Amino acid sequence: MTTALITGSTAGLGAAFARRLARDGHDLVLVARDAERLAEQATELHDRHGIEAEVLSADLATDEGIEAVATRLGDRRNPVDLLVNNAGFGNKGRYLDVPLADELRMIKVHVEAVLRLTSAATGTMRERGRGGVVNVASVAAFVPRGTYGASKAWVVQFTQGVARDLAGSGVRLMALCPGFVRTEFHQRAGMGTDNIPGWMWLDADDVVTAALSDLARGRSLSIPDPRYKALMGLAKLTPRSLLGGISSKAGRKYGPR
Ligand SMILES: NC(=O)c1ccc[n+]([C@@H]2O[C@H](COP(=O)([O-])OP(=O)(O)OC[C@H]3O[C@@H](n4cnc5c(N)ncnc54)[C@H](OP(=O)(O)O)[C@@H]3O)[C@@H](O)[C@H]2O)c1
């Protein structure tokens, strides 16, 4: 029996991680801001799968919230074996349309929280000689895409770098880079999605299945779908200037209304 801590567990990809890990018999620490939703989720997962589900209501855009989760990750009496840094959000609008405070909030949640929670978790995992961290990034990490893409590019670079630094310690790290996934993400950001072609959408449960299989294989980067693997292969061959143009146009077409 092992314990997994999932940030942003109450919706979308985080909820899919929680369902799958509970089904596999792992105890869970569920983290998000909405305490009521967390409590309902914990009860449901406990009743359905017989696992222990602890809740931790924390806002990862604040120092106190990050500190509370880091403290839980550092608890050596109740160790966490798998950390899924998943909490995240989008901001509607292009650069300069988005208030600077919202961009900074994104960096706090996508970058600072991921750094501090990864450090808290891997510290104790290294002492025990085992553990795993999945940091949820995005395919947006590979194209010029404002603060969102830049924050996810940081997640990929950071995770792959740390994975190499900790190689041989028994602690695995992996950056997960999905394409469009049907979750609450776009609706919460007030982004229109009607014109995103059907073939581009991924199912959250399928993304989690692919991610856990890539983690088990020891991969430090997971792009969980052949369609997006092909697209990212193509992106690598495309000059940055052209990629920037395509990304900006796609942002207009598929992104925020
Ligand atoms: N959906 C996509 O197309 C897509 C594609 C690529 C990557 N991603 C990435 O996947 C991750 C999960 O996104 P999703 O699509 O599953 O989004 P989602 O359905 O909107 O779920 C977001 C989750 O994060 C929590 N959360 C948001 N802000 C938080 C904060 N400040 N502190 C603590 N928890 C917070 C939310 O709960 P509370 O509101 O209760 O806090 C919720 O549980 C994100 O990192 C996102 O960037 C998404």
The ligand as an SDF file (V2000), in Angstrom:
LIG
                    3D

 48 52  0  0  0  0  0  0  0  0999 V2000
   -7.3000   20.5790  -20.0710 N   0  0  0  0  0  0  0  0  0  0  0  0
   -6.3400   20.7060  -20.9570 C   0  0  0  0  0  0  0  0  0  0  0  0
   -6.6040   20.8360  -22.1850 O   0  0  0  0  0  0  0  0  0  0  0  0
   -4.9010   20.6600  -20.5100 C   0  0  0  0  0  0  0  0  0  0  0  0
   -3.9290   20.4510  -21.4870 C   0  0  0  0  0  0  0  0  0  0  0  0
   -2.5940   20.3800  -21.1090 C   0  0  0  0  0  0  0  0  0  0  0  0
   -2.2450   20.5410  -19.7890 C   0  0  0  0  0  0  0  0  0  0  0  0
   -3.1900   20.7840  -18.8450 N   0  0  0  0  0  0  0  0  0  0  0  0
   -2.7550   20.9620  -17.4630 C   0  0  0  0  0  0  0  0  0  0  0  0
   -3.3620   19.9570  -16.6710 O   0  0  0  0  0  0  0  0  0  0  0  0
   -3.4530   20.3960  -15.3140 C   0  0  0  0  0  0  0  0  0  0  0  0
   -4.8680   20.1230  -14.7990 C   0  0  0  0  0  0  0  0  0  0  0  0
   -5.7650   20.8860  -15.5650 O   0  0  0  0  0  0  0  0  0  0  0  0
   -7.2570   20.4140  -15.8620 P   0  0  0  0  0  0  0  0  0  0  0  0
   -7.4570   20.5710  -17.3030 O   0  0  0  0  0  0  0  0  0  0  0  0
   -7.5480   19.1310  -15.2100 O   0  0  0  0  0  0  0  0  0  0  0  0
   -8.0200   21.6200  -15.1260 O   0  0  0  0  0  0  0  0  0  0  0  0
   -9.3970   21.6890  -14.2910 P   0  0  0  0  0  0  0  0  0  0  0  0
  -10.3660   20.6550  -14.7530 O   0  0  0  0  0  0  0  0  0  0  0  0
   -9.8110   23.1190  -14.3540 O   0  0  0  0  0  0  0  0  0  0  0  0
   -8.9460   21.3190  -12.7870 O   0  0  0  0  0  0  0  0  0  0  0  0
   -8.0690   22.1540  -12.0960 C   0  0  0  0  0  0  0  0  0  0  0  0
   -7.8580   21.6170  -10.6790 C   0  0  0  0  0  0  0  0  0  0  0  0
   -6.8380   22.4110  -10.0510 O   0  0  0  0  0  0  0  0  0  0  0  0
   -7.3470   22.9780   -8.8270 C   0  0  0  0  0  0  0  0  0  0  0  0
   -6.7250   24.3030   -8.6720 N   0  0  0  0  0  0  0  0  0  0  0  0
   -6.7700   25.3470   -9.5190 C   0  0  0  0  0  0  0  0  0  0  0  0
   -6.1070   26.4070   -9.0100 N   0  0  0  0  0  0  0  0  0  0  0  0
   -5.6190   26.0110   -7.8030 C   0  0  0  0  0  0  0  0  0  0  0  0
   -4.8880   26.6610   -6.7710 C   0  0  0  0  0  0  0  0  0  0  0  0
   -4.5550   27.9620   -6.8660 N   0  0  0  0  0  0  0  0  0  0  0  0
   -4.5560   25.9630   -5.6650 N   0  0  0  0  0  0  0  0  0  0  0  0
   -4.9280   24.6640   -5.5360 C   0  0  0  0  0  0  0  0  0  0  0  0
   -5.6350   23.9950   -6.4840 N   0  0  0  0  0  0  0  0  0  0  0  0
   -5.9890   24.6740   -7.5850 C   0  0  0  0  0  0  0  0  0  0  0  0
   -8.8710   22.9980   -9.0110 C   0  0  0  0  0  0  0  0  0  0  0  0
   -9.6080   22.9240   -7.7820 O   0  0  0  0  0  0  0  0  0  0  0  0
  -10.0410   24.2370   -6.9210 P   0  0  0  0  0  0  0  0  0  0  0  0
  -10.6470   25.2150   -7.8750 O   0  0  0  0  0  0  0  0  0  0  0  0
  -10.9750   23.7320   -5.8700 O   0  0  0  0  0  0  0  0  0  0  0  0
   -8.7770   24.7500   -6.3060 O   0  0  0  0  0  0  0  0  0  0  0  0
   -9.0860   21.7010   -9.7960 C   0  0  0  0  0  0  0  0  0  0  0  0
   -9.0940   20.5990   -8.9000 O   0  0  0  0  0  0  0  0  0  0  0  0
   -3.0710   21.8830  -15.3240 C   0  0  0  0  0  0  0  0  0  0  0  0
   -1.7510   22.0140  -14.8530 O   0  0  0  0  0  0  0  0  0  0  0  0
   -3.1670   22.2620  -16.8090 C   0  0  0  0  0  0  0  0  0  0  0  0
   -2.2980   23.3310  -17.1250 O   0  0  0  0  0  0  0  0  0  0  0  0
   -4.5210   20.8440  -19.1760 C   0  0  0  0  0  0  0  0  0  0  0  0
  1  2  1  0
  2  3  2  0
  2  4  1  0
  4  5  1  0
  4 48  2  0
  5  6  2  0
  6  7  1  0
  7  8  2  0
  8  9  1  0
  8 48  1  0
  9 10  1  0
  9 46  1  0
 10 11  1  0
 11 12  1  0
 11 44  1  0
 12 13  1  0
 13 14  1  0
 14 15  2  0
 14 16  1  0
 14 17  1  0
 17 18  1  0
 18 19  2  0
 18 20  1  0
 18 21  1  0
 21 22  1  0
 22 23  1  0
 23 24  1  0
 23 42  1  0
 24 25  1  0
 25 26  1  0
 25 36  1  0
 26 27  1  0
 26 35  1  0
 27 28  2  0
 28 29  1  0
 29 30  1  0
 29 35  2  0
 30 31  1  0
 30 32  2  0
 32 33  1  0
 33 34  2  0
 34 35  1  0
 36 37  1  0
 36 42  1  0
 37 38  1  0
 38 39  2  0
 38 40  1  0
 38 41  1  0
 42 43  1  0
 44 45  1  0
 44 46  1  0
 46 47  1  0
M  CHG  2   8   1  16  -1
M  END
$$$$
